[in-house]
Amino acid sequence: MRPGNLPINNLKLPGADAVCAVFLALFGQTVAALRTGPIIVNTITVFFVAALGRRRYGLPAGLVAGAAYALLSTSQNVVGTVFHSTHLVALCSVIATLLLLRSDLKPWRLSQPDWSMA
């Protein structure tokens, strides 16, 4: 095998491969399992984006934010139909933001380490 074809040349973050392995274990080792995984992760992210919008600006804005994220995140331009590590980054970022909004910290006292630890 040539060095360029070795499986060690994977540019994904390690968490993405672990999540793919979980979905393969749950749904079987099929292509459908790899397509179902991003749909589940994206659906969870849509609900959290809607919850974030509702918490900040009210119910109508939350519904619009969730619908907009659902529509835009499935575009081919943002690799929305295949599993990518950005799906996990978006999910963790929205969850961290919701956790920080639920805390009693003031927004001006938040720093990058606070956000990344949440």
Secondary structure, 3 states (H helix, E strand, C coil): CCHHHCCCCCCCCHHHHHHHHHHHHHHCCCHHHHHHHHHHHHHHHHHHHHHHHHHHHCHHHHHHHHHHHHHHHCCHHHCCCCCCHHHHHHHHHHHHHHHHHHCCCCHHHCCHHHHHHC
